[in-house]
Amino acid sequence: MPLAETILDFQLRGTSVKPIDLGGGQTRVEITYEGQVTGDVPGQHFGTLTFIASGPPDRPVPWTWTGATLTTSGTIVRVSAQGHGIRTGDGHKARYRGTVCYATDDPRLASFNNVIGAVEFETDPATQLAKGAVCVWK
């Protein structure tokens, strides 16, 4: 997957799922995850994946991510991402791809405020896992 250097790897476990009926055959799904991030900014990550489920399961769906990493160095890195996801054809598993941006007030990590990353991850509802990586978009 790497477009360039991989800067982060993550494995997150789902802690809650909130389906919201939007009417017209659409459901917004919000899944909260937590887990470990390794790489350039290691730590404990918390975040929410949101997407709209509608139409045939093989149709791509837009998604967003809002979260934060509590780094091992004691700072907070805010994370926002967006892209599209699609079911893999293996049960309810899905693959997501998109872009990610970071924000932090820590001067030691200020370079992350200028990073646009490419993110790719897969989710498995049966195990409640999300696993993926972020690469620097050069």
C-alpha positions as CSV (number, residue, x, y, z in Angstrom):
1,M,0.0,0.0,0.0
2,P,2.7,2.6,0.7
3,L,2.8,5.6,-1.5
4,A,5.9,6.5,0.4
5,E,7.2,6.0,3.9
6,T,4.9,4.3,6.4
7,I,4.7,6.5,9.4
8,L,2.1,4.8,11.6
9,D,0.6,1.3,12.0
10,F,-2.5,0.7,14.1
11,Q,-4.6,-2.0,15.5
12,L,-7.8,-0.9,17.1
13,R,-10.7,-2.7,18.8
14,G,-14.3,-1.5,18.6
15,T,-15.8,-0.5,21.9
16,S,-19.3,0.6,20.8
17,V,-21.5,0.8,17.8
18,K,-24.3,3.3,17.3
19,P,-26.7,2.8,14.3
20,I,-28.9,5.8,13.6
21,D,-31.9,5.4,11.2
22,L,-31.9,8.3,8.8
23,G,-34.9,7.2,6.9
24,G,-35.2,6.3,3.2
25,G,-33.2,3.1,3.7
26,Q,-30.2,4.9,5.1
27,T,-28.4,4.2,8.4
28,R,-25.6,6.3,9.8
29,V,-23.2,4.0,11.7
30,E,-20.8,5.3,14.4
31,I,-18.2,2.9,15.7
32,T,-15.9,3.9,18.4
33,Y,-12.4,2.3,18.5
34,E,-9.4,2.3,20.8
35,G,-6.0,0.7,20.7
36,Q,-2.3,1.0,20.0
37,V,-0.6,3.1,17.4
38,T,3.1,2.4,16.6
39,G,5.5,4.3,14.4
40,D,6.6,7.9,14.4
41,V,4.0,8.9,17.0
42,P,3.3,5.9,19.2
43,G,0.6,5.8,21.8
44,Q,-3.0,5.0,22.7
45,H,-5.5,6.1,20.1
46,F,-9.3,6.7,20.5
47,G,-11.6,7.6,17.6
48,T,-14.9,7.2,15.9
49,L,-15.5,5.9,12.4
50,T,-18.7,7.2,10.8
51,F,-20.3,6.1,7.6
52,I,-23.7,5.9,5.9
53,A,-24.9,2.4,5.1
54,S,-27.3,2.4,2.1
55,G,-27.8,0.7,-1.2
56,P,-26.1,-2.5,-2.4
57,P,-23.2,-3.8,-0.2
58,D,-20.8,-3.6,-3.1
59,R,-21.2,0.2,-3.5
60,P,-18.5,2.4,-2.0
61,V,-19.6,4.5,1.0
62,P,-18.0,7.7,2.3
63,W,-16.5,7.7,5.8
64,T,-15.0,10.1,8.3
65,W,-12.8,9.6,11.3
66,T,-12.3,11.9,14.3
67,G,-9.9,10.9,17.1
68,A,-6.8,11.6,19.1
69,T,-3.6,9.8,20.1
70,L,-2.3,10.1,23.6
71,T,1.4,9.7,22.8
72,T,3.9,7.9,24.9
73,S,5.8,11.2,25.1
74,G,2.8,12.7,27.0
75,T,1.3,14.9,24.3
76,I,-2.0,14.7,22.3
77,V,-2.2,14.5,18.5
78,R,-5.7,15.1,17.1
79,V,-6.6,13.1,14.0
80,S,-9.1,13.7,11.2
81,A,-9.6,11.5,8.2
82,Q,-12.0,10.9,5.4
83,G,-12.4,8.7,2.3
84,H,-14.4,5.8,0.9
85,G,-14.9,2.2,2.0
86,I,-16.2,-0.9,0.3
87,R,-17.0,-4.4,1.5
88,T,-14.3,-7.0,0.6
89,G,-16.7,-9.8,-0.2
90,D,-15.5,-11.8,2.9
91,G,-18.5,-11.7,5.2
92,H,-19.0,-8.2,6.6
93,K,-15.3,-7.2,6.3
94,A,-14.6,-3.8,4.7
95,R,-11.6,-1.9,3.3
96,Y,-11.3,1.8,3.8
97,R,-8.9,4.2,2.0
98,G,-8.6,8.0,2.3
99,T,-6.6,10.9,3.6
100,V,-5.6,11.8,7.1
101,C,-4.4,15.1,8.8
102,Y,-2.9,15.7,12.2
103,A,-2.9,18.6,14.6
104,T,-0.8,19.0,17.8
105,D,0.3,21.9,20.0
106,D,3.6,20.1,20.9
107,P,6.5,21.9,19.3
108,R,8.5,18.6,19.2
109,L,5.8,17.2,16.8
110,A,5.0,20.4,14.9
111,S,6.0,18.8,11.6
112,F,2.9,16.5,11.9
113,N,0.7,19.7,11.5
114,N,1.9,19.8,7.8
115,V,1.4,16.1,7.0
116,I,-1.2,14.8,4.6
117,G,-1.2,11.1,4.9
118,A,-2.8,8.3,2.9
119,V,-4.6,5.8,5.2
120,E,-5.7,2.3,4.4
121,F,-7.4,-0.1,6.9
122,E,-9.7,-3.0,7.1
123,T,-12.4,-3.7,9.6
124,D,-13.9,-7.0,10.7
125,P,-17.2,-6.7,12.5
126,A,-16.9,-10.4,13.7
127,T,-13.7,-9.6,15.7
128,Q,-14.4,-5.9,16.2
129,L,-10.9,-5.1,14.8
130,A,-9.6,-2.3,12.6
131,K,-6.1,-2.7,11.4
132,G,-4.1,-0.5,9.0
133,A,-1.3,2.0,8.2
134,V,-0.7,5.6,7.4
135,C,1.9,6.6,4.8
136,V,3.2,10.1,4.1
137,W,1.7,11.4,0.9
138,K,4.6,12.8,-1.1
